[in-house]
């Protein structure tokens, strides 16, 4: 079949809306009609090159380049067709994308860590995670990859069954799309990976689509103080609507007030969710982290970043810890429905996250708005 998709041909380029051809799904695969795609910052990292594997990593993967690439890894849609062996979804089902697949059988899935599924290693380059071959082609017979093997910036895509989560048909697909990445990652960073508890002081650094959900995750977990840090007044105001008790424009500005607020004890949890995480930001983040505290690293850093400013004496002598996280360390098959259940009951804010809706043709307009700090979350509606 033919459809339209936003294709990235290389770093530092704009998305190009192209007509693509899609082959039918094979064993373990599903043809999805995407209805909504979230415009996450991670797709922007492909444009800037921060998340593009270096040449030596590509060589180990056996590919020359990840481009051309259909973007989009946050999304929701409807199943049109299933290939042989597919059992978890059927035509007509409403589904959430899951940018971390879950096979249910590997060491990590079977020990309750679906966010670390072994299928995930094939999501940044090459063909399908099912068999390594391609289903999507552009400009004739040129294979085109899918970001996270989802490609939600296409009206249709063939994806692995392992990358889809069935959801209730009555849920708004815009909200289903949001929980597939930004909400789960941010909320889970606070409520799960940081293990925020009642009475904690929590600092969230960077209030974008992930940070805003870390704010509401910390609030829902019972934090006494939720401190949001972002240079943009618009985002600081939004943070207050989602549960922040205090806001500051920078980590430097926050040091003295947080010291006074906590009687010198500083934060129990610090969650790092800036647009891009550079190594020097860790020194300030850990400086805001108190004795016995936890600093959760959620934001994406450039792939080649291998140095960070960390005071190792304080790390040891103050019993601090640094934790990484992907997908908020949640389990997509259990936690995407759980988050949607919270939304249904009115405890999780989702509708309020959407700042602007765009057509696929306006994708570059939407990403410029993200760069300019005008959106919490823009979405593409097909």
Secondary structure, DSSP 8 states (H G I E B T S, - for coil): -EEEEEEE-STT---EEEEEEE----TTEEEEEEEEEE--HHHHHHHHTTTS--HHHHHHHT-S---SEE---EEEEEEEEE-TT--S--TT-EEEE-SS---S-STTGGGT-GGG-GGGGGSSSSS-TTTS---EEETTTEE-EEGGGT-TTBSEEEEEGGGEEEE-TTS-HHHHHHHTTHHHHHHHIIIIIS---TT-EEEEE--STTHHHHHHHHHHTT-SEEEEE-S-HHHHHHHHHTT-SEEESSHHHHHHHHHHHTTT--EEEEEE--SS--TTHHHHHHHTEEEEEEEEE-S---TT-------HHHHHHTT-EEEE-SGGG--HHHHHHHHHHHHHTTSS--GGGEEEEE-GGGHHHHHHHHHTT--SEEEEE-
